[in-house]
Amino acid sequence: MAEYKLDINRKDMNDGDVRSVDVAGTKIALLVMDGTLYALQGYCTHEQGVLGDGYIDNKELVCPMHGGAFDIATGKANENTSWVTDISTYSVKADDITGDITVEI
């Protein structure tokens, strides 16, 4: 795995924000919930909906296409949305001083 610095700064993201980011040819969904950064697989397992265009609901990332829901911390698919399967999560961190975000893929 390699670590990549993102073009987006933590200072530009607020709680509830969800963004789609390309990292070394891999699309990820970058989001903030309760002050914590998360990085998840960027495409839904159902019909490849862009999860960075989705939204946060009750600690889950919800696909904007058909409502598939994934646990933000683990990527586990919600059992009530059986048309999707688990997605990958990635290690992500922000520098406290500069706000630079890095993700490990």
N, C-alpha and C positions, 0 to 999 in steps of 0.2 A: 504494500500500500504506500501511496505517496501523499504528501500534504500540499495543498494548494491554497494560495492567498486569493480571496475573492475580490471582485471589483466593488462590491457593496460594503459600506461601513456600518457597524453595529449602531452607531449614533443616528443613522437614518432609518432605523427600524423600531417600531413601537409594538407593545403587546397586541397580539391579534393579527399582526402583519403576516402575510404569506407571499413569498416571491418565488418565481421560477428563475433558476440560475444555471448556466452551462459551466461545467467544471471539467476541463480536459476531455471534452467530447461526451460527457455524461450530464444529462439533465437532472437537477435535484430540486426539491422543494425546500426552501429555507424559510423557517418561521420562528416567531417568538411567542411563547406562552408563559405567563407568570414570570416574566423577566428572564426566562431561559431560552437559549437558542437551540433549535433542532434542525437536523438535515435528514431528509428522507428521499427515497427514490422519487424521481420526477414524473413518472408516468403511472397511471392506474393499470392494474393487471387485467381489467375487464376489456376496455376498448381504447386503451392508451390515452385516456383523458389526461390533460396536463394538470398535475396536482398542485403546481404553483399558482394555478388560477382558482384553486379551491378555497375552502374556508375552514376555520377551527370551530368545532362544536363539541362541548363536553370532553375536552382533552383528546379529541380525534380530528384528524385531517379528513375532510370530506371532498370527494371528487366532484367537480362541477358538472360532469356529464350525466352520471346516473346515480349519484349519491353513495357510492361505495365509501366505507369509512374505515380508517386505519388509526390504531393507537399511535399517538405522536411519539412516545418514548420508545416503543418496541417495533413498530411497523406491522403489528399483528392486525389482521383483518377482523372487523366486528362480525360476530357470528350471525347477526341479523342482516348483514349484507353478504349473503352467501355467494353472490356472483363474482366476488373478488377474492384474491388470495393475498397472503402476507407480502409486504414490500420490504426492501432493504432500508436500513438506517445507517447514517455515517457519523463519525466523530466530528464535532464542530466546536470551535472555541473562538472567543473574541478577546483581543488584547484590552485590558482595563484602561490603559492610558490612550492608545491611538484609536481604538475601536476597530482595528483591522480584524477581519474574520478569516480563519483558515478552516478548511475541511479536509479530512483524510478519506481518500477513496482508494 
